[in-house]
Amino acid sequence: GFVNAVTKSGTNEFHGEAFYLNRNPNLTSPDAFENKGNNQQNQFGGSIGGPIKKDRAFFFFNYEGQRIPYFVRFATPAAGLTVPADIANLQGEQQSTNNPTAVFARTDFIISQNNTLNIQYTFARFRGENFGALADGTTLTDNFASTNYEAANSSHGVKLGLVTVFDARTINEFRAQIATDRRREDPNTIGPEIRVDNYGRFGNSSSRPRRFETERYQLSDNLSLNTGAHRLRFGVDMNINDFTAQRQPDFLGTWRFSSLADFLNGIPRRLTQTVVLFPELIVAKGSQKELAFFAQDRVKLSSSLTLTAGLRWEGQWNPQPVRPNPALRETTFIPNDLKMWQPRLGLAWDA
């Protein structure tokens, strides 16, 4: 696939924009089966950018929010069954939010004729209430959308770059970066999830809570040499990624019923639940290390023929299991990958 990204930064003038989008279900025609669902959506936000110090430092700020309602619908119960009012009353419109916030700041310093330093800071935050709701209106929930969850993500990044011009043919680029990422998904309610075949689902979100936290440290350096006939480039890149993660589902259990009648009579078909034998393994922690080197050359064979050749090597060192099972070889180690050789060769002809 192809991804096109457009970024904005500040200038010596203040500029801003604001927007609001409303998708109104009353202006939506039915589909081919004469069904007309509620696809209402409200989306709004804006951005502003400008100077902190003319020609030296700039800022840019952006905000975007969404409000997306959805409807809860239970399947029609079998004839002769009386659905308890506390369950039947769960149907109706619910509200789901999807609110991202992003901050970007960068400044450049001309240290000397041969050295330029830039420092960049990025911040991103996301908040979603009743997240996980389905836009087609089939989400089945309990107690103000209990099977949905609250999503809370935030990340910070600080990057420092130094470009040094040694002479007319030699340039070096050094970059250091520290980035953090924090993600949490917390269920709306505490308790088991209940799934009733051919009727609906309510209770807790059994696959939550989830947690992911990481800190990434990066150092990289690229050296470019232009000898006339050859354009050589050498580089090294080092990454250390420390992480904490929790994703085991069914801590509070999932009760499954074959029918609404079985549910009303307390006859479950199955209970799925994770039994915690080693509490210290609920949250996984580790560190992954990566190192890479590359070299490439671009040669002008003639006025219309250019040859490009390169070689890259990467190594990845993985964390190891803290409690392996000797009876299962796959649980005793995570193999490192130190054989990632990537040669390339290209020939370009200007017709």
C-alpha positions as semicolon CSV with decimal commas, in nm:
position;residue;x (nm);y (nm);z (nm)
1;G;0,000;0,000;0,000
2;F;0,092;0,367;-0,029
3;V;0,067;0,621;0,250
4;N;0,082;0,996;0,182
5;A;0,146;1,212;0,489
6;V;0,126;1,592;0,503
7;T;0,265;1,772;0,807
8;K;0,230;2,136;0,905
9;S;0,471;2,357;1,096
10;G;0,473;2,719;1,202
11;T;0,585;3,020;1,002
12;N;0,661;3,385;1,078
13;E;0,288;3,459;1,045
14;F;-0,005;3,335;1,251
15;H;-0,245;3,110;1,065
16;G;-0,535;2,898;1,186
17;E;-0,844;2,714;1,079
18;A;-1,153;2,560;1,233
19;F;-1,397;2,305;1,093
20;Y;-1,722;2,133;1,175
21;L;-1,880;1,836;0,997
22;N;-2,230;1,704;1,059
23;R;-2,351;1,388;0,891
24;N;-2,728;1,394;0,930
25;P;-2,922;1,065;0,907
26;N;-3,230;1,252;0,782
27;L;-3,036;1,332;0,464
28;T;-2,939;0,969;0,406
29;S;-3,141;0,754;0,168
30;P;-3,223;0,387;0,242
31;D;-3,001;0,111;0,106
32;A;-3,104;-0,143;-0,158
33;F;-3,298;-0,342;0,103
34;E;-3,491;-0,034;0,220
35;N;-3,299;-0,027;0,548
36;K;-3,207;0,311;0,687
37;G;-2,969;0,304;0,979
38;N;-2,846;0,590;1,193
39;N;-2,511;0,703;1,056
40;Q;-2,504;1,035;1,239
41;Q;-2,163;1,184;1,306
42;N;-2,033;1,513;1,445
43;Q;-1,669;1,599;1,382
44;F;-1,503;1,926;1,477
45;G;-1,167;2,083;1,552
46;G;-0,909;2,332;1,441
47;S;-0,542;2,426;1,430
48;I;-0,321;2,729;1,478
49;G;0,045;2,795;1,409
50;G;0,284;3,086;1,421
51;P;0,613;3,224;1,549
52;I;0,761;3,200;1,897
53;K;1,066;3,398;1,786
54;K;1,089;3,527;1,431
55;D;1,305;3,311;1,204
56;R;1,412;3,101;1,503
57;A;1,129;2,913;1,672
58;F;0,775;2,820;1,570
59;F;0,473;2,638;1,708
60;F;0,181;2,443;1,567
61;F;-0,121;2,307;1,759
62;N;-0,408;2,093;1,639
63;Y;-0,725;1,947;1,795
64;E;-0,992;1,718;1,658
65;G;-1,297;1,566;1,825
66;Q;-1,579;1,334;1,721
67;R;-1,917;1,240;1,865
68;I;-2,071;0,930;1,712
69;P;-2,403;0,793;1,845
70;Y;-2,508;0,433;1,790
71;F;-2,811;0,223;1,876
72;V;-2,840;-0,091;2,085
73;R;-3,078;-0,352;1,944
74;F;-3,148;-0,698;2,084
75;A;-3,270;-0,977;1,863
76;T;-3,640;-1,064;1,885
77;P;-3,694;-1,320;2,164
78;A;-3,873;-1,645;2,105
79;A;-4,250;-1,647;2,146
80;G;-4,373;-1,685;2,500
81;L;-4,059;-1,546;2,667
82;T;-4,087;-1,244;2,893
83;V;-3,768;-1,038;2,886
84;P;-3,686;-0,873;3,220
85;A;-3,736;-0,496;3,208
86;D;-3,379;-0,422;3,324
87;I;-3,249;-0,598;3,011
88;A;-3,512;-0,476;2,764
89;N;-3,453;-0,116;2,877
90;L;-3,088;-0,136;2,774
91;Q;-3,183;-0,072;2,413
92;G;-3,161;0,277;2,272
93;E;-2,913;0,541;2,163
94;Q;-2,566;0,551;2,314
95;Q;-2,286;0,802;2,266
96;S;-1,931;0,715;2,161
97;T;-1,638;0,960;2,151
98;N;-1,317;0,959;1,952
99;N;-1,102;1,256;2,060
100;P;-0,744;1,293;1,938
101;T;-0,511;1,580;2,027
102;A;-0,172;1,648;1,869
103;V;0,102;1,901;1,948
104;F;0,414;1,960;1,738
105;A;0,700;2,200;1,806
106;R;1,037;2,242;1,637
107;T;1,320;2,492;1,645
108;D;1,644;2,523;1,447
109;F;1,973;2,679;1,555
110;I;2,261;2,777;1,330
111;I;2,553;2,702;1,565
112;S;2,826;2,786;1,313
113;Q;2,883;2,800;0,942
114;N;2,923;2,421;0,938
115;N;2,682;2,304;1,212
116;T;2,302;2,320;1,232
117;L;2,108;2,188;1,531
118;N;1,734;2,117;1,539
119;I;1,520;2,003;1,832
120;Q;1,171;1,867;1,780
121;Y;0,895;1,774;2,026
122;T;0,577;1,584;1,945
123;F;0,285;1,498;2,170
124;A;-0,021;1,293;2,083
125;R;-0,314;1,203;2,304
126;F;-0,629;1,007;2,242
127;R;-0,939;0,964;2,457
128;G;-1,236;0,746;2,366
129;E;-1,542;0,689;2,583
130;N;-1,762;0,391;2,499
131;F;-1,495;0,298;2,250
132;G;-1,548;-0,018;2,052
133;A;-1,906;0,068;1,958
134;L;-2,015;-0,056;1,618
135;A;-2,138;0,205;1,373
136;D;-2,393;-0,029;1,216
137;G;-2,603;-0,026;1,533
138;T;-2,558;-0,393;1,627
139;T;-2,364;-0,341;1,949
140;L;-2,543;-0,512;2,238
141;T;-2,463;-0,363;2,575
142;D;-2,565;-0,325;2,936
143;N;-2,549;-0,040;3,187
144;F;-2,456;0,253;2,964
145;A;-2,261;0,045;2,713
146;S;-2,078;-0,177;2,958
147;T;-1,935;-0,404;2,690
148;N;-1,750;-0,107;2,546
149;Y;-1,441;0,038;2,709
150;E;-1,250;0,359;2,769
151;A;-0,938;0,404;2,558
152;A;-0,664;0,637;2,680
153;N;-0,342;0,675;2,481
154;S;-0,062;0,931;2,502
155;S;0,285;0,956;2,354
156;H;0,576;1,198;2,378
157;G;0,877;1,227;2,153
158;V;1,192;1,442;2,167
159;K;1,435;1,436;1,876
160;L;1,770;1,611;1,840
161;G;1,945;1,638;1,504
162;L;2,290;1,777;1,420
163;V;2,405;1,830;1,061
164;T;2,776;1,892;1,015
165;V;2,938;1,997;0,686
166;F;3,306;1,895;0,701
167;D;3,389;2,016;0,349
168;A;3,230;2,049;0,006
169;R;3,219;1,671;-0,032
170;T;3,152;1,537;0,320
171;I;2,836;1,578;0,530
172;N;2,741;1,401;0,854
173;E;2,391;1,370;1,005
174;F;2,352;1,266;1,370
175;R;2,013;1,202;1,533
176;A;1,909;1,107;1,886
177;Q;1,553;1,040;1,994
178;I;1,358;0,942;2,304
179;A;0,993;0,845;2,259
180;T;0,732;0,711;2,500
181;D;0,395;0,553;2,434
182;R;0,125;0,481;2,693
183;R;-0,194;0,294;2,601
184;R;-0,474;0,170;2,825
185;E;-0,812;0,012;2,758
186;D;-1,033;-0,015;3,068
187;P;-1,378;-0,179;3,065
188;N;-1,682;0,029;3,154
189;T;-1,793;-0,222;3,417
190;I;-1,639;-0,492;3,634
191;G;-1,795;-0,835;3,611
192;P;-1,833;-1,125;3,368
193;E;-1,936;-1,091;3,005
194;I;-2,266;-1,258;2,912
195;R;-2,331;-1,380;2,559
196;V;-2,675;-1,511;2,468
197;D;-2,695;-1,677;2,125
198;N;-2,951;-1,524;1,889
199;Y;-3,029;-1,246;2,134
200;G;-2,743;-1,026;2,247
201;R;-2,439;-0,956;2,461
202;F;-2,406;-0,754;2,778
203;G;-2,190;-0,729;3,086
204;N;-1,817;-0,663;3,087
205;S;-1,577;-0,649;2,793
206;S;-1,398;-0,980;2,854
207;S;-1,083;-0,890;2,658
208;R;-1,006;-0,591;2,884
209;P;-0,824;-0,441;3,063
210;R;-0,531;-0,400;2,825
211;R;-0,211;-0,210;2,887
212;F;0,089;-0,124;2,672
213;E;0,376;0,107;2,765
214;T;0,705;0,157;2,588
215;E;1,013;0,378;2,594
216;R;1,229;0,386;2,281
217;Y;1,584;0,521;2,271
218;Q;1,744;0,576;1,931
219;L;2,087;0,686;1,808
220;S;2,169;0,706;1,438
221;D;2,443;0,855;1,224
222;N;2,479;0,890;0,845
223;L;2,796;0,997;0,662
224;S;2,782;1,108;0,296
225;L;3,087;1,131;0,068
226;N;3,080;1,273;-0,283
227;T;3,396;1,189;-0,477
228;G;3,267;1,297;-0,817
229;A;3,222;0,960;-0,983
230;H;3,085;0,800;-0,667
231;R;2,828;0,915;-0,412
232;L;2,894;0,702;-0,105
233;R;2,678;0,682;0,208
234;F;2,737;0,492;0,531
235;G;2,510;0,467;0,834
236;V;2,446;0,306;1,170
237;D;2,119;0,292;1,365
238;M;2,069;0,167;1,722
239;N;1,735;0,124;1,903
240;I;1,650;0,008;2,255
241;N;1,282;-0,051;2,325
242;D;1,171;-0,115;2,686
243;F;0,810;-0,231;2,714
244;T;0,538;-0,330;2,958
245;A;0,229;-0,510;2,828
246;Q;-0,089;-0,680;2,950
247;R;-0,336;-0,840;2,710
248;Q;-0,461;-1,165;2,862
249;P;-0,844;-1,185;2,825
250;D;-1,117;-1,346;3,035
251;F;-0,990;-1,261;3,383
252;L;-1,350;-1,205;3,494
253;G;-1,497;-1,480;3,277
254;T;-1,742;-1,510;2,988
255;W;-2,072;-1,694;3,035
256;R;-2,230;-1,830;2,717
257;F;-2,594;-1,933;2,685
258;S;-2,747;-2,122;2,391
259;S;-3,072;-1,925;2,403
260;L;-3,256;-1,653;2,587
261;A;-3,466;-1,922;2,758
262;D;-3,151;-2,086;2,895
263;F;-3,027;-1,751;3,020
264;L;-3,356;-1,671;3,195
265;N;-3,353;-2,017;3,355
266;G;-2,984;-1,998;3,457
267;I;-2,860;-2,282;3,231
268;P;-2,520;-2,181;3,086
269;R;-2,356;-2,368;2,802
270;R;-1,999;-2,276;2,885
271;L;-1,782;-2,061;3,109
272;T;-1,450;-1,933;2,978
273;Q;-1,215;-1,785;3,234
274;T;-0,843;-1,732;3,274
275;V;-0,706;-1,886;3,593
276;V;-0,406;-1,694;3,726
277;L;-0,140;-1,935;3,853
278;F;0,152;-1,691;3,845
279;P;0,037;-1,334;3,918
280;E;0,376;-1,192;3,823
281;L;0,313;-1,300;3,462
282;I;-0,007;-1,099;3,417
283;V;0,208;-0,802;3,310
284;A;0,495;-0,878;3,072
285;K;0,810;-0,668;3,081
286;G;1,115;-0,679;2,861
287;S;1,360;-0,499;2,638
288;Q;1,424;-0,541;2,267
289;K;1,749;-0,418;2,110
290;E;1,813;-0,349;1,743
291;L;2,131;-0,255;1,558
292;A;2,172;-0,182;1,187
293;F;2,452;-0,086;0,946
294;F;2,433;0,008;0,579
295;A;2,659;0,116;0,294
296;Q;2,557;0,230;-0,052
297;D;2,713;0,377;-0,364
298;R;2,572;0,559;-0,663
299;V;2,789;0,556;-0,976
300;K;2,731;0,755;-1,292
301;L;2,834;0,510;-1,564
302;S;2,747;0,754;-1,844
303;S;2,535;1,062;-1,906
304;S;2,222;0,843;-1,923
305;L;2,312;0,536;-1,712
306;T;2,334;0,525;-1,330
307;L;2,421;0,224;-1,113
308;T;2,312;0,202;-0,745
309;A;2,437;-0,070;-0,511
310;G;2,386;-0,116;-0,139
311;L;2,413;-0,360;0,150
312;R;2,230;-0,345;0,484
313;W;2,254;-0,565;0,794
314;E;2,020;-0,561;1,091
315;G;2,030;-0,750;1,417
316;Q;1,749;-0,797;1,668
317;W;1,798;-0,918;2,025
318;N;1,474;-1,027;2,193
319;P;1,377;-1,059;2,561
320;Q;1,356;-1,411;2,700
321;P;1,068;-1,583;2,885
322;V;1,094;-1,546;3,264
323;R;0,912;-1,875;3,336
324;P;0,970;-2,125;3,052
325;N;0,802;-2,465;3,039
326;P;1,071;-2,731;2,974
327;A;0,809;-2,960;2,820
328;L;0,732;-2,703;2,546
329;R;1,041;-2,595;2,355
330;E;0,859;-2,295;2,206
331;T;0,821;-2,141;2,553
332;T;1,188;-2,170;2,652
333;F;1,333;-1,898;2,429
334;I;1,260;-1,630;2,171
335;P;1,532;-1,655;1,905
336;N;1,739;-1,351;1,815
337;D;1,768;-1,261;1,447
338;L;2,124;-1,175;1,344
339;K;2,107;-1,289;0,981
340;M;1,914;-1,005;0,821
341;W;2,131;-0,924;0,518
342;Q;1,965;-0,711;0,252
343;P;2,167;-0,643;-0,066
344;R;2,021;-0,435;-0,346
345;L;2,125;-0,342;-0,698
346;G;1,961;-0,089;-0,928
347;L;2,022;0,034;-1,281
348;A;1,856;0,354;-1,408
349;W;1,852;0,458;-1,774
350;D;1,747;0,806;-1,882
351;A;1,586;0,737;-2,219
